[in-house]
């Protein structure tokens, strides 16, 4: 009959090498490289890195083509008495005005900027610039001697010695801001006339401004003073106590 099982024997040495080891008898020649495998799927997006340093400024490029004209913007607020324009026109409402004072043309035809005072008959320049003035006066029954004055000095005069012959003038003047202009007759017995179908008018407007700066030599805290004489302040009455400059000048007369 069978006997008892004997003890287990020792493990024998295998002829195969363990993974990663090469016995003295194995070959060291590298085998052929296999083909590249297909790319794997795209991984998740990483976090944004810190901002790098600013690079050097590049060269200026060529000017591009001009774009189309844009739509007009909204209209701005209108100023009170800006240098963009000034004009007036007024008509006589009373026959035979008083002498030695401005003639008041009280029937206002145009005075949007309010630079003309119809009660006094005086126009005041809002800015330094070139101005145009004109008058067209009807004459009836009496002779007429009339002049245009600026700062109490005569600038131009007209005379009509015949009945029903009107007088007219057109002048271009350079005025400083706040210079004053008006019409004045020589005699109380004058023929300046107005009627339903006959008008006597006085008009003026700013042709173009040259500067908005006020002259520095004149004191505007006090009203302008002078003598409303026909020949002006330097004739029979002598110089005024507070002389005013010629229209549009930058210094008072000597």
Secondary structure per residue as TSV (DSSP state, phi and psi in degrees):
chain	resnum	aa	ss	phi	psi
A	1	X	-	360.0	164.3
A	2	X	-	-71.2	148.0
A	3	X	-	-92.9	-171.9
A	4	X	-	-72.8	152.5
A	5	X	-	-72.1	136.0
A	6	X	-	-82.6	174.6
A	7	X	-	-66.8	153.3
A	8	X	-	-72.3	139.1
A	9	X	-	-84.1	168.4
A	10	X	-	-70.3	152.6
A	11	X	-	-74.9	134.1
A	12	X	-	-81.9	161.1
A	13	X	-	-78.8	127.3
A	14	X	-	-82.9	150.2
A	15	X	S	-80.1	-10.6
A	16	X	S	-91.2	144.1
A	17	X	-	-87.1	153.8
A	18	X	-	-74.9	152.7
A	19	X	T	-56.7	137.2
A	20	X	T	86.8	-5.7
A	21	X	-	-115.7	146.7
A	22	X	-	-123.4	119.2
A	23	X	-	-69.6	168.2
A	24	X	T	-60.4	-22.7
A	25	X	T	-92.3	-7.4
A	26	X	S	-80.8	162.5
A	27	X	-	-84.2	144.4
A	28	X	-	-102.3	8.6
A	29	X	-	-78.7	128.8
A	30	X	-	-72.9	137.4
A	31	X	-	-77.3	172.2
A	32	X	-	-64.9	144.3
A	33	X	-	-75.7	135.9
A	34	X	-	-77.4	167.2
A	35	X	-	-69.9	150.0
A	36	X	-	-68.9	137.2
A	37	X	-	-77.1	166.8
A	38	X	-	-67.4	146.3
A	39	X	-	-62.9	146.6
A	40	X	-	-80.2	173.5
A	41	X	-	-66.3	152.2
A	42	X	-	-67.8	132.1
A	43	X	-	-79.1	171.8
A	44	X	-	-66.4	151.6
A	45	X	-	-70.1	133.5
A	46	X	-	-80.6	174.8
A	47	X	-	-71.6	150.9
A	48	X	-	-69.2	133.6
A	49	X	-	-77.5	172.7
A	50	X	-	-71.3	153.2
A	51	X	-	-69.9	134.9
A	52	X	-	-79.5	174.2
A	53	X	-	-70.2	150.0
A	54	X	-	-70.3	133.1
A	55	X	-	-77.1	171.7
A	56	X	-	-66.7	152.7
A	57	X	-	-68.3	133.4
A	58	X	-	-79.7	172.2
A	59	X	-	-72.4	148.8
A	60	X	-	-68.8	130.8
A	61	X	-	-79.2	171.2
A	62	X	-	-69.9	151.8
A	63	X	-	-67.1	133.4
A	64	X	-	-77.0	174.0
A	65	X	-	-71.2	148.2
A	66	X	-	-68.1	133.2
A	67	X	-	-76.5	171.0
A	68	X	-	-68.5	154.4
A	69	X	-	-65.9	131.9
A	70	X	-	-77.4	171.2
A	71	X	-	-71.6	148.8
A	72	X	-	-64.6	143.4
A	73	X	-	-79.1	174.7
A	74	X	-	-68.4	150.7
A	75	X	-	-71.1	131.7
A	76	X	-	-79.0	169.9
A	77	X	-	-68.3	146.7
A	78	X	-	-82.3	131.3
A	79	X	-	-74.3	165.8
A	80	X	S	-72.7	-57.7
A	81	X	S	-144.5	65.7
A	82	X	-	-79.0	167.9
A	83	X	T	-75.9	3.5
A	84	X	T	-70.3	-18.2
A	85	X	-	177.2	150.5
A	86	X	-	-158.6	130.7
A	87	X	E	-157.1	156.9
A	88	X	E	-155.2	158.3
A	89	X	E	-155.9	131.2
A	90	X	E	-144.9	156.5
A	91	X	E	-120.7	152.3
A	92	X	-	-71.6	140.9
A	93	X	-	-119.7	-4.2
A	94	X	S	-134.5	133.3
A	95	X	S	-74.3	152.1
A	96	X	S	53.3	69.2
A	97	X	-	-68.6	166.1
A	98	X	-	-69.3	149.3
A	99	X	S	-89.0	168.2
A	100	X	S	58.0	38.1
A	101	X	S	-167.8	158.6
A	102	X	-	-60.4	141.1
A	103	X	-	-79.8	124.6
A	104	X	-	-87.2	108.3
A	105	X	-	-90.9	94.9
A	106	X	-	-88.3	-17.9
A	107	X	E	-86.7	95.9
A	108	X	E	-76.1	128.8
A	109	X	E	-99.2	-35.0
A	110	X	E	-157.1	130.6
A	111	X	-	-166.1	51.7
A	112	X	T	-61.2	-42.1
A	113	X	T	-81.7	-6.9
A	114	X	-	59.8	33.2
A	115	X	-	-84.9	-11.0
A	116	X	E	-104.9	132.4
A	117	X	E	-100.2	105.6
A	118	X	T	-70.3	-25.2
A	119	X	T	-73.4	-32.5
A	120	X	T	-97.4	-22.2
A	121	X	T	78.2	22.8
A	122	X	E	-116.7	133.4
A	123	X	E	-101.6	133.9
A	124	X	E	-115.4	123.8
A	125	X	-	-67.2	128.3
A	126	X	S	-78.2	-27.8
A	127	X	S	-144.5	166.1
A	128	X	E	-67.9	133.0
A	129	X	E	172.8	-173.3
A	130	X	E	-101.0	129.5
A	131	X	E	-124.6	154.8
A	132	X	E	-121.3	130.8
A	133	X	E	-128.0	148.6
A	134	X	E	-150.7	152.7
A	135	X	E	-141.5	144.0
A	136	X	E	-132.3	109.2
A	137	X	E	-119.6	131.8
A	138	X	E	-83.7	145.6
A	139	X	E	-126.2	133.7
A	140	X	-	-149.4	127.9
A	141	X	S	79.6	-20.7
A	142	X	S	-144.5	157.6
A	143	X	-	-71.3	165.1
A	144	X	E	-141.5	129.1
A	145	X	E	-122.9	117.5
A	146	X	E	-133.9	147.6
A	147	X	E	-138.1	153.0
A	148	X	E	-97.8	128.7
A	149	X	E	-117.7	143.9
A	150	X	E	-129.7	117.7
A	151	X	T	54.3	47.9
A	152	X	T	71.8	10.1
A	153	X	E	-118.5	137.9
A	154	X	E	-70.2	134.9
A	155	X	E	-105.2	-45.2
A	156	X	E	-150.0	148.9
A	157	X	E	-132.8	152.3
A	158	X	E	-134.1	145.6
A	159	X	E	-133.4	132.9
A	160	X	E	-126.3	113.8
A	161	X	-	-99.0	-3.3
A	162	X	S	-110.3	148.3
A	163	X	T	-70.8	143.1
A	164	X	T	63.8	23.7
A	165	X	-	-115.2	112.3
A	166	X	-	-77.4	169.6
A	167	X	E	-127.9	150.1
A	168	X	E	-152.1	152.2
A	169	X	E	-149.2	153.8
A	170	X	E	-138.3	127.1
A	171	X	E	-133.2	148.3
A	172	X	E	-113.5	122.8
A	173	X	E	-126.8	149.6
A	174	X	E	-101.7	123.8
A	175	X	E	-121.0	150.5
A	176	X	-	-90.7	160.1
A	177	X	T	-55.6	133.0
A	178	X	T	76.0	7.5
A	179	X	-	-62.0	149.1
A	180	X	E	-117.6	141.7
A	181	X	E	-133.8	139.5
A	182	X	E	-157.9	173.2
A	183	X	E	-105.4	149.8
A	184	X	E	-148.5	137.4
A	185	X	E	-98.9	155.8
A	186	X	S	-82.2	-45.5
A	187	X	-	-115.0	149.5
A	188	X	S	-63.0	-35.8
A	189	X	S	-87.2	77.2
A	190	X	-	-121.6	162.7
A	191	X	-	-106.8	20.7
A	192	X	E	-65.3	129.9
A	193	X	E	-138.2	152.1
A	194	X	-	-147.3	148.4
A	195	X	B	-155.2	-176.8
A	196	X	T	-61.9	-34.6
A	197	X	T	-117.4	16.3
A	198	X	B	-138.8	124.7
A	199	X	-	-120.6	147.3
A	200	X	-	-118.2	121.1
A	201	X	E	-126.1	154.8
A	202	X	E	-134.3	127.2
A	203	X	E	-140.4	160.2
A	204	X	E	-168.9	159.6
A	205	X	E	-159.3	157.6
A	206	X	E	-79.8	117.9
A	207	X	E	-74.8	-50.9
A	208	X	E	-163.3	142.3
A	209	X	E	-83.0	155.9
A	210	X	E	-117.8	-24.1
A	211	X	E	-164.8	152.3
A	212	X	-	-97.2	0.9
A	213	X	-	-75.9	138.1
A	214	X	-	-81.3	145.7
A	215	X	-	-63.6	141.9
A	216	X	S	-90.5	-9.1
A	217	X	S	-87.3	-12.2
A	218	X	S	-105.5	140.9
A	219	X	-	-92.3	109.8
A	220	X	T	-88.3	-0.9
A	221	X	T	-72.3	-23.5
A	222	X	S	-111.8	147.2
A	223	X	-	-65.7	153.3
A	224	X	-	-66.4	134.0
A	225	X	-	-121.2	147.7
A	226	X	-	-178.8	-176.9
A	227	X	-	-109.8	124.1
A	228	X	-	-81.4	41.7
A	229	X	-	-78.3	157.3
A	230	X	T	-66.3	-35.4
A	231	X	T	-91.6	-3.0
A	232	X	-	92.9	168.8
A	233	X	T	-71.4	-16.9
A	234	X	T	-103.7	12.1
A	235	X	T	-96.3	-110.9
A	236	X	T	-67.7	-27.6
A	237	X	T	-94.0	-5.1
A	238	X	-	75.7	177.3
A	239	X	S	-63.5	147.9
A	240	X	-	-75.1	158.8
A	241	X	S	-65.8	-34.8
A	242	X	S	-118.9	84.5
A	243	X	-	-63.7	145.7
A	244	X	-	-113.9	152.3
A	245	X	-	-75.1	162.1
A	246	X	-	-62.7	151.6
A	247	X	T	-56.0	128.2
A	248	X	T	80.8	2.4
A	249	X	-	-88.8	174.7
A	250	X	S	-117.2	10.2
A	251	X	S	-150.8	149.0
A	252	X	-	-70.2	155.9
A	253	X	-	-67.1	156.7
A	254	X	-	-69.3	360.0
